[in-house]
Amino acid sequence: MGSTGRILTIDARITPEEILNLATPQWRDMPEAPSALRQMADEMNRIMRPEALFHWFDMGEVRKGHIDACDPVSGAPVRLTTGEFSPYFKQATRFLAAVYTLGPKVDTLLHRLMAKGLYMEAHFVNMGALAALTRTASVLTRLAENRAKQEEVGVSPPLSPGSIEGWELPSQHELCALFHLSDIGVSQGEDAILSPMNTLSVVIAIGPGFKDSRAGSPCRLCRMGGSCTLTCSNHKATLASKVA
């Protein structure tokens, strides 16, 4: 696969068991849960259209508050405002930038369920979307891991503006400006939020400063500091034990 592209053939299909592993006890222990889990998994697998855009960039200077990079083919300069997180990129020689989505129909399903007061089913759709996004992201992490292996360097965890301390969400504007978002049916608001809802941007860096061969989990860098309800490890999202 080249230095830039669009990925259309992503297998993000989920199982009822994956949704169950993420669901809160409030819903997963309901008598109706097994039937609802199967129904929501089947419906999501029918309507999801996972796609991704990606682009490799060569690292340039790491400066106070931002990083400079360039397109390896055209040589066009790129600047990302990475704030206090900028020094982290001193370990990198290049990075993979990407935007990926499950498509608009998952949002439509969720809104329909909420409007009908089907909150258990809506919760299962949200957890199913998390599992499907994790599967979609794994296609991108494998791209980064394979290139890191070829270049005999290590790879960073997946990094996203707004989730990393010091790298604020407004910077997602710069990251997404690297892509024609409309190619995968994605748009971005003035607040930097992406639509459809189940759409994410990510950067995965590679270089001699990284020691891991697997991209692994971003949790150790996340600004939530372990206070969220979900924890990710080796591309699998599982329910944290602190959930009531």
Disulfide bonds with the S-S distance in Angstrom:
none
